Amino acid sequence: MAVTIAPSILSADFANLEAELGRIATADWAHVDVMDAHFVPNLTLGLPVVQRLAQVSPVPLDCHLMIADPDRWAPSYAEAGAHSVTFHAEAAAAPVRLARELRERGARAGLALSPATPAEPFLDWLGEFDMVLVMTVEPGFGGQSFLDGCLPKLRRLRSAVDEHGLEVRLQVDGGVSAETVERCAEAGADVFVAGSAVYGADDPAAAIAQLRGLAGG
Ligand SMILES: O=C(CO)[C@H](O)[C@H](O)COP(=O)(O)O
């Protein structure tokens, strides 16, 4: 299974975001956390910044929308040049319709599940998505402790994806580090988001390489 490492810019220096992207040029994707202070109690950045980052980033942008009403706003992130656009199941009114719209606009469509959101309602619809994001912390902030209780959900998704021969990536985000990444890989993840473990390291490239190795890549 291919391993994708996507450092979260949530732990980067927001005053120097363009330069901070340069520090993770050995990663596969840059994970961009869009937070609106409504769906989550934090505010980060929005569409104009993503448009700019998409132009200068050395790696594809993986946009994680932690926003209310993604049905209205997510397609613009696809048009802004994001490689993938992931929205939250808890916030979307029509997840399948929205996924189709994102794909029509040239982006990969991702469905994010917060820790308390079960996978079961979506198992029959997995083929509509390119990726499912299993949040391993409550969305909103970096630097939180990894929630082991999310791993059974990841295993359930991995079984469903493999059983039906689907090409759906399974992403984990939150508390992913050298201590937890192997557990995520064993449970079926193949895309790993890490914020503080990469941007908090003296050598982000070495941290990326270590995570990749531990994840089996
Ligand atoms: O989506 C997020 C929080 O909502 C972040 O991407 C995530 O928490 C990454 O930070 P860390 O690796 O430090 O936990």
The ligand as an SDF file (V2000), in Angstrom:
LIG
                    3D

 14 13  0  0  0  0  0  0  0  0999 V2000
   -7.1030   18.9100   11.7980 O   0  0  0  0  0  0  0  0  0  0  0  0
   -6.4080   19.1550   12.7430 C   0  0  0  0  0  0  0  0  0  0  0  0
   -7.0310   19.5920   13.9910 C   0  0  0  0  0  0  0  0  0  0  0  0
   -8.3760   19.7730   13.7890 O   0  0  0  0  0  0  0  0  0  0  0  0
   -4.9110   19.0820   12.6150 C   0  0  0  0  0  0  0  0  0  0  0  0
   -4.5790   18.7360   11.2980 O   0  0  0  0  0  0  0  0  0  0  0  0
   -4.2880   18.1070   13.5290 C   0  0  0  0  0  0  0  0  0  0  0  0
   -4.6730   18.2640   14.8380 O   0  0  0  0  0  0  0  0  0  0  0  0
   -2.7950   18.0750   13.3420 C   0  0  0  0  0  0  0  0  0  0  0  0
   -2.0950   18.4900   14.4340 O   0  0  0  0  0  0  0  0  0  0  0  0
   -1.2810   17.4970   15.3750 P   0  0  0  0  0  0  0  0  0  0  0  0
   -0.5360   16.5380   14.4960 O   0  0  0  0  0  0  0  0  0  0  0  0
   -0.4010   18.3990   16.1560 O   0  0  0  0  0  0  0  0  0  0  0  0
   -2.2990   16.7770   16.2230 O   0  0  0  0  0  0  0  0  0  0  0  0
  1  2  2  0
  2  3  1  0
  2  5  1  0
  3  4  1  0
  5  6  1  0
  5  7  1  0
  7  8  1  0
  7  9  1  0
  9 10  1  0
 10 11  1  0
 11 12  2  0
 11 13  1  0
 11 14  1  0
M  END
$$$$
